[in-house]
């Protein structure tokens, strides 16, 4: 089982210890703990570098493991500790798309109780949120009102944020 540090620690660089290496067409490295956010909940996975190799994808694995899909296992050895860096710009872009979707869903469900979210994903270049409900066309017809409500929420959050954030 991998300790999922990304859940409560924003660290983007440090060291990780190799606990398992899985060769194959797309090699996987597993670590005792990780700061790399796996793909899930509609958000793209982090990418970055661990030791000598690039992390190209991260997924939830079996038995609580986090699978780091890497370009190569060369230079990684069981028990070794390697430096890592998470691509900060990529993380920020994806987290903003994800947060934006939560904002949209929250406002729609608050203003239009007959409409609910049923799916979607928030990937750069193809973000979407899927809604259903008898009143959905009513929401579309009031897109200006919806945009104003979203802007008000953004303004309220910005005003309530501690200085420096």
C-alpha positions, 0 to 999 in steps of 0.5 A: 500500500502506498502512503498518499501524501498528495492528499494533504501535502502540496510538496512538489519535490523530495525523495521516494523509495522504490518498493516494486518495479513492474516491467512491461510495454508501459513500465510501472514503478511503485513507491512507499509513498507518493506526492503524485496525484493519480488520475481520478475524479475527472482530473488528469494525473500528475506528471514529472520526474523520479530519479532518472526517468519521466513519470508519464501517468499515475493511476490507482493500482491494486491493494492501495498501491499507486502506479507510476507509469514511467518511460523506463525502469533503467536506473531504478532499483528496489530499496533505492531512494530517488529524488522526485519533482512533480510538474507544478504547471501541469498540476496547477492547470489540471487542478484549476479545471477540476475546481472549476467543474466543482464550482459549476456543479455547485452553482447549478445544483444550488440554483436549479434543484431539479438538475444534477451532475451525472458525470464528466471529466475536466481535461485541458482541451476536452473538459465537460460536465454532464447534467440531467434533469427535467429543467436542464433547458431552463438552465441553458436558457439562463446561461447569463444568470448562471455566469453571474452566479459563478462570478459571484462565487469566485468573488466571494471566495477571493474576498474570504481567502487569506492574504497571499493566496 
